[in-house]
């Protein structure tokens, strides 16, 4: 994830937090059918937006983890290529690096 993308995500999340704060002050219930209380539009939108923000945060965390893993993978590939004379494996360096990365991540 680039610095620009991180900045954009930060701006978006800050804006969404401001919208949630505004909606929080507008939430109320109204009489529904047969006098049952129902959420007003602000309350319904608040609930939907809260879920969307949580999904966005989860996606951002996931993409940051993927980017970190990709950088680790590239470093492992670089080391494997540099050690080529010492490594007598006729496998794709990236596949080998991927296996190494998975093994490292499985360690407690």
C-alpha positions as CSV (number, residue, x, y, z in Angstrom):
1,X,0.0,0.0,0.0
2,X,1.4,3.3,-1.0
3,X,1.7,6.4,1.2
4,X,-0.9,8.1,-0.9
5,X,-3.3,5.3,-0.5
6,X,-2.7,5.2,3.2
7,X,-3.4,9.0,3.4
8,X,-6.5,8.6,1.3
9,X,-7.8,5.8,3.6
10,X,-7.0,7.9,6.6
11,X,-8.9,10.9,5.2
12,X,-11.9,8.7,4.2
13,X,-12.1,7.1,7.7
14,X,-11.8,10.5,9.4
15,X,-14.7,11.8,7.2
16,X,-16.8,8.8,7.9
17,X,-16.1,9.1,11.6
18,X,-17.4,12.7,11.4
19,X,-20.5,11.6,9.5
20,X,-21.1,8.9,12.2
21,X,-20.7,11.5,14.9
22,X,-23.3,13.8,13.2
23,X,-25.7,10.9,12.7
24,X,-25.3,9.8,16.3
25,X,-26.7,13.2,17.3
26,X,-29.6,12.8,14.9
27,X,-30.7,9.3,15.9
28,X,-34.1,8.8,17.3
29,X,-37.0,6.4,17.1
30,X,-40.3,7.1,15.5
31,X,-43.7,5.5,15.8
32,X,-44.0,2.6,13.3
33,X,-46.9,0.6,12.3
34,X,-49.2,-0.1,15.2
35,X,-47.3,2.3,17.5
36,X,-44.2,0.1,17.6
37,X,-41.0,2.2,17.9
38,X,-38.8,2.1,14.7
39,X,-35.4,3.7,14.0
40,X,-35.5,6.9,12.1
41,X,-33.5,7.4,8.9
42,X,-30.4,8.7,10.8
43,X,-30.4,5.6,13.0
44,X,-30.7,3.2,10.1
45,X,-28.0,5.0,8.1
46,X,-25.8,5.0,11.2
47,X,-26.1,1.2,11.5
48,X,-25.3,0.7,7.8
49,X,-22.4,3.1,7.8
50,X,-20.9,1.6,10.9
51,X,-20.8,-1.8,9.3
52,X,-19.3,-0.3,6.1
53,X,-16.6,1.4,8.1
54,X,-15.7,-1.9,9.9
55,X,-15.5,-3.7,6.6
56,X,-13.3,-0.9,5.2
57,X,-11.0,-1.1,8.2
58,X,-10.8,-4.9,7.9
59,X,-10.0,-4.6,4.2
60,X,-7.3,-2.0,4.9
61,X,-5.7,-4.2,7.6
62,X,-5.8,-7.2,5.2
63,X,-4.2,-5.2,2.4
64,X,-1.5,-4.0,4.7
65,X,-0.8,-7.6,5.8
66,X,-0.7,-8.7,2.1
67,X,1.7,-5.9,1.3
68,X,4.0,-6.8,4.2
69,X,3.9,-10.5,3.2
70,X,4.8,-9.5,-0.4
71,X,7.8,-7.5,0.8
72,X,9.0,-10.4,2.9
73,X,8.5,-12.7,-0.1
74,X,10.5,-10.5,-2.4
75,X,13.4,-10.3,0.2
76,X,13.4,-14.1,0.5
77,X,13.5,-14.4,-3.3
78,X,16.4,-12.0,-3.5
79,X,18.3,-13.9,-0.9
80,X,17.6,-17.2,-2.7
81,X,18.8,-15.8,-6.0
82,X,21.9,-14.4,-4.4
83,X,22.7,-17.8,-2.8
84,X,21.9,-19.7,-6.1
85,X,25.3,-21.4,-6.3
86,X,24.8,-22.8,-2.8
87,X,21.2,-23.8,-3.3
88,X,20.9,-26.9,-5.5
89,X,17.1,-26.7,-6.0
90,X,15.6,-26.7,-9.4
91,X,12.5,-25.0,-8.3
92,X,11.1,-21.6,-9.0
93,X,12.6,-19.2,-6.4
94,X,9.2,-17.5,-5.8
95,X,7.5,-20.8,-5.1
96,X,10.3,-21.8,-2.8
97,X,10.2,-18.4,-1.0
98,X,6.4,-18.7,-0.7
99,X,6.8,-22.0,1.0
100,X,9.5,-20.6,3.4
101,X,7.2,-17.6,4.2
102,X,4.3,-19.9,5.0
103,X,6.5,-22.1,7.2
104,X,7.7,-19.0,9.1
105,X,4.1,-17.7,9.6
106,X,3.0,-21.1,11.0
107,X,5.6,-20.9,13.8
108,X,4.0,-20.0,17.2
